[in-house]
Amino acid sequence: MNHQAVEQADTRAGGVEAVDRALSILGCFTEHDEGLSLAEISSRTGLYKSTILRLTESLVRSGYIVRMADKRFAVGPTPMILGSFYRRRFKIEAFVRPLLLSLVEQAGESASFFRKEGNDGICLFRADCRHLIRDQIREGDVLSLDEHAAGQVLARFSTAKPRTRTALMAKIPFISLGKGDSETAAMAVPVFSGSEGLIGALAVSGPLTRFTPEKLVSIRPLLQGFGERLSISLASKQYAQARS
């Protein structure tokens, strides 16, 4: 889409066009970007440089973006603060983090907890293994629901009716071997809360070369057990009190 088409886009679907444009600037940054020039932001968003300069003034004042000494722009501290608010909203960190650390210790691979948001999965919590070579999932990362094993769990169980869910439970853990990332493997199980149904997916992941058939067999009951433990914890009176 060219600059003029973007600048003249209507807002018949609702919302405020200036806000949409500002969000498109935030959304053009990736984890690999230490900073973006005005020209790079314009190329990625399709916005005129003059429009970007006006919008970034507001974004800089509110801390969403910072202007660097070399005149490039980078993501500011405000998104990180909002991200911490997002995680705390679910009030599950005290239950999930200790369990992830135990799972990593016993499985020897990294462990993550994902939650479904719209058509994506979001990594809420992560614990890395001690291996120098490991998959690079980080808290806040977004994954496709049809690639990573955790995404498959979130997609299948979020819409499953009780009878279908029983059949799906017989198939867990879900496994992805080189799907999405050709060098990564993952296993995942669903996590439930007594009052909320599916609350997320618990996953173990790492380099495909380490996920041998023998290792898959050894991790399977371990991951299933940890998933059940977390589901029991989130159905407990203690969790209900934390949520109230």
Protein Blocks (a to p, Z undefined) as FASTA:
>chain_A
ZZklmmmpcckngpjfklmmmmmmmmmpcfklnbdcfklmmmmnopafklmmmmmmmmmm
nopaccdfkopacddfklmmmmmmmmmmnopmmmmmmmmmmmmmmnopacdddddehjbc
cdfbdcddfbfbdcfbdehiacdfklcmklmmmmmmmmpcfklmmmmmmmpccddehihi
ambccdddddddfklopabdcdddddfklmcfklmmmmmmmmmmmmmmmmmmmmpmklmm
mmZZ
